[in-house]
């Protein structure tokens, strides 16, 4: 597993590009308590890890996990509100990811007004 490139957005939230199941153990070792997956299943084709595989690996690593799939280029008010709820509810620090990290970053900024 290659160590993911992580961008820190706040004291409690970072974003990363697509993670694989092996990255869940890395995230836990790096000190993250929760992971938010913002990438719809199979968006990148059949080789993309599924929500189910990622959730299983996250839970095995002791991480809280949330699946909030968001299509590229379109974030609804409901998705932004749900992301804001997850930021409040999940144990911190939180690592959110999508294909490149951009979508997760946009959700964070929209949800926090920063």
Buried (B, 14 or more C-beta within 10 A) or exposed (E): EEEBEBEEBEEBBBBBBBBBBEBBBBBBEBEBBBBBBBBBBEEEEEEBBBBEBBBBBBEEBEBBBBBBBBEBEEBEEEBBEBBBEBBEEBEBBBBBBBBBBBBBBBBBEBBBEE
